[in-house]
């Protein structure tokens, strides 16, 4: 676990304050020089994870503090997460590097993936369904429901939280 400052905020963590369900997301090892502008802009609606649940939130501000990018969000749901919780977010170094590289390509170099892509999420999940059918001879209801749930979740999360702003614009043009 990361070090803690006097306010109880640890590196690689998300903290929630008592008033108005504000959240402070620390992303350790992201240098201010590596990203010229935050991924999410002030006023932008996002889905924020807290205790393995998603809550609709609005970005209040994004800033670098002590070489870390921090997002301050306000939960829009009246039943937002309890304010006293502290959530640690651990991102493996390889994934962190890939995310930073992707951010650089999309946000700073304007490189977008050509759509429609040769493989989409539906095709990948259908390949998995076929694999399980060949392996087990049948597909248990739980696997079918999980695949359906993943498709539904991906379709909802993609425009809301999985795309950068430029990618969202590209996505909206295709819809």
MODELLER restraints for C-alpha pairs under 7 A, 6 or more apart:
rsr = mdl.restraints
at = mdl.atoms
rsr.add(forms.Gaussian(group=physical.xy_distance, feature=features.Distance(at['CA:2:A'], at['CA:10:A']), mean=5.48, stdev=0.5))
rsr.add(forms.Gaussian(group=physical.xy_distance, feature=features.Distance(at['CA:2:A'], at['CA:11:A']), mean=4.65, stdev=0.5))
rsr.add(forms.Gaussian(group=physical.xy_distance, feature=features.Distance(at['CA:2:A'], at['CA:12:A']), mean=6.65, stdev=0.5))
rsr.add(forms.Gaussian(group=physical.xy_distance, feature=features.Distance(at['CA:3:A'], at['CA:10:A']), mean=5.46, stdev=0.5))
rsr.add(forms.Gaussian(group=physical.xy_distance, feature=features.Distance(at['CA:3:A'], at['CA:11:A']), mean=6.04, stdev=0.5))
rsr.add(forms.Gaussian(group=physical.xy_distance, feature=features.Distance(at['CA:4:A'], at['CA:10:A']), mean=4.41, stdev=0.5))
rsr.add(forms.Gaussian(group=physical.xy_distance, feature=features.Distance(at['CA:4:A'], at['CA:11:A']), mean=6.97, stdev=0.5))
rsr.add(forms.Gaussian(group=physical.xy_distance, feature=features.Distance(at['CA:9:A'], at['CA:15:A']), mean=6.52, stdev=0.5))
rsr.add(forms.Gaussian(group=physical.xy_distance, feature=features.Distance(at['CA:11:A'], at['CA:26:A']), mean=6.11, stdev=0.5))
rsr.add(forms.Gaussian(group=physical.xy_distance, feature=features.Distance(at['CA:11:A'], at['CA:28:A']), mean=5.68, stdev=0.5))
rsr.add(forms.Gaussian(group=physical.xy_distance, feature=features.Distance(at['CA:12:A'], at['CA:26:A']), mean=5.47, stdev=0.5))
rsr.add(forms.Gaussian(group=physical.xy_distance, feature=features.Distance(at['CA:12:A'], at['CA:27:A']), mean=5.28, stdev=0.5))
rsr.add(forms.Gaussian(group=physical.xy_distance, feature=features.Distance(at['CA:12:A'], at['CA:28:A']), mean=5.27, stdev=0.5))
rsr.add(forms.Gaussian(group=physical.xy_distance, feature=features.Distance(at['CA:12:A'], at['CA:88:A']), mean=6.01, stdev=0.5))
rsr.add(forms.Gaussian(group=physical.xy_distance, feature=features.Distance(at['CA:12:A'], at['CA:89:A']), mean=5.40, stdev=0.5))
rsr.add(forms.Gaussian(group=physical.xy_distance, feature=features.Distance(at['CA:12:A'], at['CA:90:A']), mean=6.19, stdev=0.5))
rsr.add(forms.Gaussian(group=physical.xy_distance, feature=features.Distance(at['CA:13:A'], at['CA:25:A']), mean=6.19, stdev=0.5))
rsr.add(forms.Gaussian(group=physical.xy_distance, feature=features.Distance(at['CA:13:A'], at['CA:26:A']), mean=5.37, stdev=0.5))
rsr.add(forms.Gaussian(group=physical.xy_distance, feature=features.Distance(at['CA:13:A'], at['CA:87:A']), mean=5.68, stdev=0.5))
rsr.add(forms.Gaussian(group=physical.xy_distance, feature=features.Distance(at['CA:13:A'], at['CA:88:A']), mean=4.14, stdev=0.5))
rsr.add(forms.Gaussian(group=physical.xy_distance, feature=features.Distance(at['CA:13:A'], at['CA:89:A']), mean=5.25, stdev=0.5))
rsr.add(forms.Gaussian(group=physical.xy_distance, feature=features.Distance(at['CA:14:A'], at['CA:23:A']), mean=6.74, stdev=0.5))
rsr.add(forms.Gaussian(group=physical.xy_distance, feature=features.Distance(at['CA:14:A'], at['CA:24:A']), mean=5.63, stdev=0.5))
rsr.add(forms.Gaussian(group=physical.xy_distance, feature=features.Distance(at['CA:14:A'], at['CA:25:A']), mean=4.28, stdev=0.5))
rsr.add(forms.Gaussian(group=physical.xy_distance, feature=features.Distance(at['CA:14:A'], at['CA:26:A']), mean=5.98, stdev=0.5))
rsr.add(forms.Gaussian(group=physical.xy_distance, feature=features.Distance(at['CA:14:A'], at['CA:86:A']), mean=6.15, stdev=0.5))
rsr.add(forms.Gaussian(group=physical.xy_distance, feature=features.Distance(at['CA:14:A'], at['CA:87:A']), mean=5.08, stdev=0.5))
rsr.add(forms.Gaussian(group=physical.xy_distance, feature=features.Distance(at['CA:14:A'], at['CA:88:A']), mean=6.04, stdev=0.5))
rsr.add(forms.Gaussian(group=physical.xy_distance, feature=features.Distance(at['CA:14:A'], at['CA:89:A']), mean=6.97, stdev=0.5))
rsr.add(forms.Gaussian(group=physical.xy_distance, feature=features.Distance(at['CA:15:A'], at['CA:23:A']), mean=5.51, stdev=0.5))
rsr.add(forms.Gaussian(group=physical.xy_distance, feature=features.Distance(at['CA:15:A'], at['CA:24:A']), mean=5.12, stdev=0.5))
rsr.add(forms.Gaussian(group=physical.xy_distance, feature=features.Distance(at['CA:15:A'], at['CA:25:A']), mean=6.39, stdev=0.5))
rsr.add(forms.Gaussian(group=physical.xy_distance, feature=features.Distance(at['CA:15:A'], at['CA:85:A']), mean=6.92, stdev=0.5))
rsr.add(forms.Gaussian(group=physical.xy_distance, feature=features.Distance(at['CA:15:A'], at['CA:86:A']), mean=4.98, stdev=0.5))
rsr.add(forms.Gaussian(group=physical.xy_distance, feature=features.Distance(at['CA:15:A'], at['CA:87:A']), mean=6.40, stdev=0.5))
rsr.add(forms.Gaussian(group=physical.xy_distance, feature=features.Distance(at['CA:16:A'], at['CA:22:A']), mean=5.69, stdev=0.5))
rsr.add(forms.Gaussian(group=physical.xy_distance, feature=features.Distance(at['CA:16:A'], at['CA:23:A']), mean=4.35, stdev=0.5))
rsr.add(forms.Gaussian(group=physical.xy_distance, feature=features.Distance(at['CA:16:A'], at['CA:24:A']), mean=6.31, stdev=0.5))
rsr.add(forms.Gaussian(group=physical.xy_distance, feature=features.Distance(at['CA:16:A'], at['CA:83:A']), mean=5.11, stdev=0.5))
rsr.add(forms.Gaussian(group=physical.xy_distance, feature=features.Distance(at['CA:16:A'], at['CA:84:A']), mean=6.33, stdev=0.5))
rsr.add(forms.Gaussian(group=physical.xy_distance, feature=features.Distance(at['CA:16:A'], at['CA:85:A']), mean=6.28, stdev=0.5))
rsr.add(forms.Gaussian(group=physical.xy_distance, feature=features.Distance(at['CA:16:A'], at['CA:86:A']), mean=6.59, stdev=0.5))
rsr.add(forms.Gaussian(group=physical.xy_distance, feature=features.Distance(at['CA:17:A'], at['CA:23:A']), mean=6.38, stdev=0.5))
rsr.add(forms.Gaussian(group=physical.xy_distance, feature=features.Distance(at['CA:17:A'], at['CA:83:A']), mean=5.30, stdev=0.5))
rsr.add(forms.Gaussian(group=physical.xy_distance, feature=features.Distance(at['CA:17:A'], at['CA:84:A']), mean=6.61, stdev=0.5))
rsr.add(forms.Gaussian(group=physical.xy_distance, feature=features.Distance(at['CA:18:A'], at['CA:83:A']), mean=4.78, stdev=0.5))
rsr.add(forms.Gaussian(group=physical.xy_distance, feature=features.Distance(at['CA:18:A'], at['CA:84:A']), mean=6.49, stdev=0.5))
rsr.add(forms.Gaussian(group=physical.xy_distance, feature=features.Distance(at['CA:20:A'], at['CA:74:A']), mean=6.78, stdev=0.5))
rsr.add(forms.Gaussian(group=physical.xy_distance, feature=features.Distance(at['CA:21:A'], at['CA:74:A']), mean=5.74, stdev=0.5))
rsr.add(forms.Gaussian(group=physical.xy_distance, feature=features.Distance(at['CA:21:A'], at['CA:75:A']), mean=5.74, stdev=0.5))
rsr.add(forms.Gaussian(group=physical.xy_distance, feature=features.Distance(at['CA:21:A'], at['CA:80:A']), mean=6.92, stdev=0.5))
rsr.add(forms.Gaussian(group=physical.xy_distance, feature=features.Distance(at['CA:21:A'], at['CA:83:A']), mean=5.91, stdev=0.5))
rsr.add(forms.Gaussian(group=physical.xy_distance, feature=features.Distance(at['CA:22:A'], at['CA:72:A']), mean=6.18, stdev=0.5))
rsr.add(forms.Gaussian(group=physical.xy_distance, feature=features.Distance(at['CA:22:A'], at['CA:73:A']), mean=5.28, stdev=0.5))
rsr.add(forms.Gaussian(group=physical.xy_distance, feature=features.Distance(at['CA:22:A'], at['CA:74:A']), mean=4.79, stdev=0.5))
rsr.add(forms.Gaussian(group=physical.xy_distance, feature=features.Distance(at['CA:22:A'], at['CA:75:A']), mean=6.83, stdev=0.5))
rsr.add(forms.Gaussian(group=physical.xy_distance, feature=features.Distance(at['CA:23:A'], at['CA:72:A']), mean=5.14, stdev=0.5))
rsr.add(forms.Gaussian(group=physical.xy_distance, feature=features.Distance(at['CA:23:A'], at['CA:73:A']), mean=5.18, stdev=0.5))
rsr.add(forms.Gaussian(group=physical.xy_distance, feature=features.Distance(at['CA:23:A'], at['CA:74:A']), mean=6.81, stdev=0.5))
rsr.add(forms.Gaussian(group=physical.xy_distance, feature=features.Distance(at['CA:24:A'], at['CA:70:A']), mean=6.01, stdev=0.5))
rsr.add(forms.Gaussian(group=physical.xy_distance, feature=features.Distance(at['CA:24:A'], at['CA:71:A']), mean=5.54, stdev=0.5))
rsr.add(forms.Gaussian(group=physical.xy_distance, feature=features.Distance(at['CA:24:A'], at['CA:72:A']), mean=4.86, stdev=0.5))
rsr.add(forms.Gaussian(group=physical.xy_distance, feature=features.Distance(at['CA:25:A'], at['CA:70:A']), mean=5.03, stdev=0.5))
rsr.add(forms.Gaussian(group=physical.xy_distance, feature=features.Distance(at['CA:25:A'], at['CA:71:A']), mean=5.27, stdev=0.5))
rsr.add(forms.Gaussian(group=physical.xy_distance, feature=features.Distance(at['CA:25:A'], at['CA:72:A']), mean=6.90, stdev=0.5))
rsr.add(forms.Gaussian(group=physical.xy_distance, feature=features.Distance(at['CA:26:A'], at['CA:68:A']), mean=6.30, stdev=0.5))
rsr.add(forms.Gaussian(group=physical.xy_distance, feature=features.Distance(at['CA:26:A'], at['CA:69:A']), mean=6.23, stdev=0.5))
rsr.add(forms.Gaussian(group=physical.xy_distance, feature=features.Distance(at['CA:26:A'], at['CA:70:A']), mean=5.12, stdev=0.5))
rsr.add(forms.Gaussian(group=physical.xy_distance, feature=features.Distance(at['CA:27:A'], at['CA:68:A']), mean=5.80, stdev=0.5))
rsr.add(forms.Gaussian(group=physical.xy_distance, feature=features.Distance(at['CA:27:A'], at['CA:69:A']), mean=5.84, stdev=0.5))
rsr.add(forms.Gaussian(group=physical.xy_distance, feature=features.Distance(at['CA:27:A'], at['CA:70:A']), mean=6.85, stdev=0.5))
rsr.add(forms.Gaussian(group=physical.xy_distance, feature=features.Distance(at['CA:28:A'], at['CA:68:A']), mean=5.73, stdev=0.5))
rsr.add(forms.Gaussian(group=physical.xy_distance, feature=features.Distance(at['CA:29:A'], at['CA:68:A']), mean=6.87, stdev=0.5))
rsr.add(forms.Gaussian(group=physical.xy_distance, feature=features.Distance(at['CA:30:A'], at['CA:67:A']), mean=6.91, stdev=0.5))
rsr.add(forms.Gaussian(group=physical.xy_distance, feature=features.Distance(at['CA:30:A'], at['CA:68:A']), mean=5.74, stdev=0.5))
rsr.add(forms.Gaussian(group=physical.xy_distance, feature=features.Distance(at['CA:30:A'], at['CA:69:A']), mean=6.74, stdev=0.5))
rsr.add(forms.Gaussian(group=physical.xy_distance, feature=features.Distance(at['CA:31:A'], at['CA:67:A']), mean=5.31, stdev=0.5))
rsr.add(forms.Gaussian(group=physical.xy_distance, feature=features.Distance(at['CA:31:A'], at['CA:68:A']), mean=6.30, stdev=0.5))
rsr.add(forms.Gaussian(group=physical.xy_distance, feature=features.Distance(at['CA:32:A'], at['CA:64:A']), mean=6.37, stdev=0.5))
rsr.add(forms.Gaussian(group=physical.xy_distance, feature=features.Distance(at['CA:32:A'], at['CA:67:A']), mean=5.72, stdev=0.5))
rsr.add(forms.Gaussian(group=physical.xy_distance, feature=features.Distance(at['CA:32:A'], at['CA:68:A']), mean=6.85, stdev=0.5))
rsr.add(forms.Gaussian(group=physical.xy_distance, feature=features.Distance(at['CA:38:A'], at['CA:62:A']), mean=6.49, stdev=0.5))
rsr.add(forms.Gaussian(group=physical.xy_distance, feature=features.Distance(at['CA:39:A'], at['CA:164:A']), mean=6.54, stdev=0.5))
rsr.add(forms.Gaussian(group=physical.xy_distance, feature=features.Distance(at['CA:41:A'], at['CA:59:A']), mean=6.73, stdev=0.5))
rsr.add(forms.Gaussian(group=physical.xy_distance, feature=features.Distance(at['CA:42:A'], at['CA:59:A']), mean=5.05, stdev=0.5))
rsr.add(forms.Gaussian(group=physical.xy_distance, feature=features.Distance(at['CA:42:A'], at['CA:60:A']), mean=5.33, stdev=0.5))
rsr.add(forms.Gaussian(group=physical.xy_distance, feature=features.Distance(at['CA:42:A'], at['CA:61:A']), mean=5.15, stdev=0.5))
rsr.add(forms.Gaussian(group=physical.xy_distance, feature=features.Distance(at['CA:42:A'], at['CA:62:A']), mean=6.90, stdev=0.5))
rsr.add(forms.Gaussian(group=physical.xy_distance, feature=features.Distance(at['CA:43:A'], at['CA:58:A']), mean=5.76, stdev=0.5))
rsr.add(forms.Gaussian(group=physical.xy_distance, feature=features.Distance(at['CA:43:A'], at['CA:59:A']), mean=5.24, stdev=0.5))
rsr.add(forms.Gaussian(group=physical.xy_distance, feature=features.Distance(at['CA:43:A'], at['CA:60:A']), mean=6.06, stdev=0.5))
rsr.add(forms.Gaussian(group=physical.xy_distance, feature=features.Distance(at['CA:44:A'], at['CA:58:A']), mean=5.59, stdev=0.5))
rsr.add(forms.Gaussian(group=physical.xy_distance, feature=features.Distance(at['CA:44:A'], at['CA:59:A']), mean=5.52, stdev=0.5))
rsr.add(forms.Gaussian(group=physical.xy_distance, feature=features.Distance(at['CA:45:A'], at['CA:57:A']), mean=5.74, stdev=0.5))
rsr.add(forms.Gaussian(group=physical.xy_distance, feature=features.Distance(at['CA:45:A'], at['CA:58:A']), mean=4.39, stdev=0.5))
rsr.add(forms.Gaussian(group=physical.xy_distance, feature=features.Distance(at['CA:45:A'], at['CA:59:A']), mean=6.43, stdev=0.5))
rsr.add(forms.Gaussian(group=physical.xy_distance, feature=features.Distance(at['CA:46:A'], at['CA:56:A']), mean=6.02, stdev=0.5))
rsr.add(forms.Gaussian(group=physical.xy_distance, feature=features.Distance(at['CA:46:A'], at['CA:57:A']), mean=5.32, stdev=0.5))
rsr.add(forms.Gaussian(group=physical.xy_distance, feature=features.Distance(at['CA:46:A'], at['CA:58:A']), mean=5.87, stdev=0.5))
rsr.add(forms.Gaussian(group=physical.xy_distance, feature=features.Distance(at['CA:46:A'], at['CA:160:A']), mean=6.12, stdev=0.5))
rsr.add(forms.Gaussian(group=physical.xy_distance, feature=features.Distance(at['CA:46:A'], at['CA:161:A']), mean=5.98, stdev=0.5))
rsr.add(forms.Gaussian(group=physical.xy_distance, feature=features.Distance(at['CA:47:A'], at['CA:54:A']), mean=5.89, stdev=0.5))
rsr.add(forms.Gaussian(group=physical.xy_distance, feature=features.Distance(at['CA:47:A'], at['CA:55:A']), mean=5.45, stdev=0.5))
rsr.add(forms.Gaussian(group=physical.xy_distance, feature=features.Distance(at['CA:47:A'], at['CA:56:A']), mean=4.68, stdev=0.5))
rsr.add(forms.Gaussian(group=physical.xy_distance, feature=features.Distance(at['CA:47:A'], at['CA:57:A']), mean=5.84, stdev=0.5))
rsr.add(forms.Gaussian(group=physical.xy_distance, feature=features.Distance(at['CA:47:A'], at['CA:160:A']), mean=6.69, stdev=0.5))
rsr.add(forms.Gaussian(group=physical.xy_distance, feature=features.Distance(at['CA:47:A'], at['CA:161:A']), mean=6.10, stdev=0.5))
rsr.add(forms.Gaussian(group=physical.xy_distance, feature=features.Distance(at['CA:48:A'], at['CA:54:A']), mean=5.45, stdev=0.5))
rsr.add(forms.Gaussian(group=physical.xy_distance, feature=features.Distance(at['CA:48:A'], at['CA:55:A']), mean=5.23, stdev=0.5))
rsr.add(forms.Gaussian(group=physical.xy_distance, feature=features.Distance(at['CA:48:A'], at['CA:56:A']), mean=6.31, stdev=0.5))
rsr.add(forms.Gaussian(group=physical.xy_distance, feature=features.Distance(at['CA:48:A'], at['CA:57:A']), mean=6.28, stdev=0.5))
rsr.add(forms.Gaussian(group=physical.xy_distance, feature=features.Distance(at['CA:49:A'], at['CA:55:A']), mean=6.38, stdev=0.5))
rsr.add(forms.Gaussian(group=physical.xy_distance, feature=features.Distance(at['CA:50:A'], at['CA:81:A']), mean=6.59, stdev=0.5))
rsr.add(forms.Gaussian(group=physical.xy_distance, feature=features.Distance(at['CA:50:A'], at['CA:87:A']), mean=6.82, stdev=0.5))
rsr.add(forms.Gaussian(group=physical.xy_distance, feature=features.Distance(at['CA:51:A'], at['CA:87:A']), mean=6.85, stdev=0.5))
rsr.add(forms.Gaussian(group=physical.xy_distance, feature=features.Distance(at['CA:55:A'], at['CA:75:A']), mean=6.73, stdev=0.5))
rsr.add(forms.Gaussian(group=physical.xy_distance, feature=features.Distance(at['CA:55:A'], at['CA:77:A']), mean=6.73, stdev=0.5))
rsr.add(forms.Gaussian(group=physical.xy_distance, feature=features.Distance(at['CA:55:A'], at['CA:80:A']), mean=6.46, stdev=0.5))
rsr.add(forms.Gaussian(group=physical.xy_distance, feature=features.Distance(at['CA:56:A'], at['CA:75:A']), mean=6.00, stdev=0.5))
rsr.add(forms.Gaussian(group=physical.xy_distance, feature=features.Distance(at['CA:56:A'], at['CA:76:A']), mean=5.66, stdev=0.5))
rsr.add(forms.Gaussian(group=physical.xy_distance, feature=features.Distance(at['CA:56:A'], at['CA:77:A']), mean=6.21, stdev=0.5))
rsr.add(forms.Gaussian(group=physical.xy_distance, feature=features.Distance(at['CA:57:A'], at['CA:73:A']), mean=6.05, stdev=0.5))
rsr.add(forms.Gaussian(group=physical.xy_distance, feature=features.Distance(at['CA:57:A'], at['CA:74:A']), mean=5.33, stdev=0.5))
rsr.add(forms.Gaussian(group=physical.xy_distance, feature=features.Distance(at['CA:57:A'], at['CA:75:A']), mean=4.12, stdev=0.5))
rsr.add(forms.Gaussian(group=physical.xy_distance, feature=features.Distance(at['CA:57:A'], at['CA:76:A']), mean=5.04, stdev=0.5))
rsr.add(forms.Gaussian(group=physical.xy_distance, feature=features.Distance(at['CA:58:A'], at['CA:73:A']), mean=5.38, stdev=0.5))
rsr.add(forms.Gaussian(group=physical.xy_distance, feature=features.Distance(at['CA:58:A'], at['CA:74:A']), mean=5.30, stdev=0.5))
rsr.add(forms.Gaussian(group=physical.xy_distance, feature=features.Distance(at['CA:58:A'], at['CA:75:A']), mean=6.49, stdev=0.5))
rsr.add(forms.Gaussian(group=physical.xy_distance, feature=features.Distance(at['CA:58:A'], at['CA:76:A']), mean=6.90, stdev=0.5))
rsr.add(forms.Gaussian(group=physical.xy_distance, feature=features.Distance(at['CA:59:A'], at['CA:71:A']), mean=6.79, stdev=0.5))
rsr.add(forms.Gaussian(group=physical.xy_distance, feature=features.Distance(at['CA:59:A'], at['CA:72:A']), mean=5.96, stdev=0.5))
rsr.add(forms.Gaussian(group=physical.xy_distance, feature=features.Distance(at['CA:59:A'], at['CA:73:A']), mean=4.33, stdev=0.5))
rsr.add(forms.Gaussian(group=physical.xy_distance, feature=features.Distance(at['CA:59:A'], at['CA:74:A']), mean=6.49, stdev=0.5))
rsr.add(forms.Gaussian(group=physical.xy_distance, feature=features.Distance(at['CA:60:A'], at['CA:72:A']), mean=5.34, stdev=0.5))
rsr.add(forms.Gaussian(group=physical.xy_distance, feature=features.Distance(at['CA:60:A'], at['CA:73:A']), mean=5.07, stdev=0.5))
rsr.add(forms.Gaussian(group=physical.xy_distance, feature=features.Distance(at['CA:60:A'], at['CA:74:A']), mean=6.49, stdev=0.5))
rsr.add(forms.Gaussian(group=physical.xy_distance, feature=features.Distance(at['CA:61:A'], at['CA:71:A']), mean=5.96, stdev=0.5))
rsr.add(forms.Gaussian(group=physical.xy_distance, feature=features.Distance(at['CA:61:A'], at['CA:72:A']), mean=5.27, stdev=0.5))
rsr.add(forms.Gaussian(group=physical.xy_distance, feature=features.Distance(at['CA:62:A'], at['CA:70:A']), mean=5.60, stdev=0.5))
rsr.add(forms.Gaussian(group=physical.xy_distance, feature=features.Distance(at['CA:62:A'], at['CA:71:A']), mean=4.45, stdev=0.5))
rsr.add(forms.Gaussian(group=physical.xy_distance, feature=features.Distance(at['CA:62:A'], at['CA:72:A']), mean=6.24, stdev=0.5))
rsr.add(forms.Gaussian(group=physical.xy_distance, feature=features.Distance(at['CA:63:A'], at['CA:69:A']), mean=5.70, stdev=0.5))
rsr.add(forms.Gaussian(group=physical.xy_distance, feature=features.Distance(at['CA:63:A'], at['CA:70:A']), mean=5.44, stdev=0.5))
rsr.add(forms.Gaussian(group=physical.xy_distance, feature=features.Distance(at['CA:63:A'], at['CA:71:A']), mean=6.71, stdev=0.5))
rsr.add(forms.Gaussian(group=physical.xy_distance, feature=features.Distance(at['CA:64:A'], at['CA:70:A']), mean=6.00, stdev=0.5))
rsr.add(forms.Gaussian(group=physical.xy_distance, feature=features.Distance(at['CA:105:A'], at['CA:111:A']), mean=5.33, stdev=0.5))
rsr.add(forms.Gaussian(group=physical.xy_distance, feature=features.Distance(at['CA:106:A'], at['CA:112:A']), mean=5.91, stdev=0.5))
rsr.add(forms.Gaussian(group=physical.xy_distance, feature=features.Distance(at['CA:112:A'], at['CA:167:A']), mean=6.93, stdev=0.5))
rsr.add(forms.Gaussian(group=physical.xy_distance, feature=features.Distance(at['CA:122:A'], at['CA:151:A']), mean=6.74, stdev=0.5))
rsr.add(forms.Gaussian(group=physical.xy_distance, feature=features.Distance(at['CA:125:A'], at['CA:147:A']), mean=6.50, stdev=0.5))
rsr.add(forms.Gaussian(group=physical.xy_distance, feature=features.Distance(at['CA:132:A'], at['CA:139:A']), mean=6.40, stdev=0.5))
rsr.add(forms.Gaussian(group=physical.xy_distance, feature=features.Distance(at['CA:133:A'], at['CA:139:A']), mean=5.50, stdev=0.5))
rsr.add(forms.Gaussian(group=physical.xy_distance, feature=features.Distance(at['CA:159:A'], at['CA:168:A']), mean=6.16, stdev=0.5))
